[in-house]
Amino acid sequence: MTNHHQKLAREIVEGFRNSLSGEAREYISESQLEDLAQIIHRALAQERGHIADLMEAVVRSLRSGVDKPELGL
């Protein structure tokens, strides 16, 4: 998990907090907002892993095409 993901998660939580009414903010603790940031952070990390897996599949596909000799040369 990267610092970038932590920063992004905190920005999302801050945006969420700012969208709440003053009354609603009274019912959500800092601990709950921190939990939300961690949930977002984990989701971003999972997506990063998924994207890495997709990139690896693309690279394998490209390499399999390169290893074949071209006909007609």
ZAMARGU-4260 file (C-alpha; in steps of 0.2 Angstrom, whole numbers, plus 5000, padded with zeros to 4 digits):
<rodrens>
0) 5000/5000/5000 | 5007/5017/4995 | 5007/5034/5003 | 4998/5040/4988 | 4984/5028/4992
5) 4984/5034/5010 | 4983/5052/5005 | 4969/5048/4992 | 4959/5039/5005 | 4961/5053/5018
10) 4955/5066/5004 | 4940/5055/5000 | 4935/5054/5019 | 4938/5073/5021 | 4927/5076/5006
15) 4914/5065/5014 | 4915/5074/5030 | 4913/5091/5022 | 4898/5085/5013 | 4889/5081/5029
20) 4878/5093/5038 | 4884/5099/5055 | 4872/5088/5064 | 4877/5073/5055 | 4895/5076/5059
25) 4891/5076/5077 | 4886/5057/5076 | 4902/5051/5067 | 4917/5049/5077 | 4935/5052/5072
30) 4938/5034/5074 | 4924/5029/5062 | 4931/5041/5049 | 4948/5033/5052 | 4940/5016/5049
35) 4932/5023/5033 | 4949/5029/5027 | 4957/5012/5030 | 4943/5003/5021 | 4945/5014/5006
40) 4964/5012/5007 | 4962/4993/5007 | 4950/4994/4992 | 4963/5005/4982 | 4977/4992/4986
45) 4966/4978/4980 | 4962/4987/4964 | 4981/4990/4962 | 4984/4972/4963 | 4970/4968/4951
50) 4978/4980/4938 | 4995/4973/4941 | 4988/4955/4937 | 4980/4962/4921 | 4996/4970/4916
55) 5005/4954/4918 | 4993/4945/4907 | 4995/4958/4894 | 5014/4956/4895 | 5013/4937/4894
60) 5001/4939/4879 | 5013/4951/4870 | 5028/4940/4874 | 5019/4924/4867 | 5017/4933/4851
65) 5035/4939/4850 | 5042/4922/4853 | 5034/4915/4837 | 5045/4917/4821 | 5037/4927/4808
70) 5033/4918/4792 | 5037/4925/4775 | 5054/4932/4780
</rodrens>
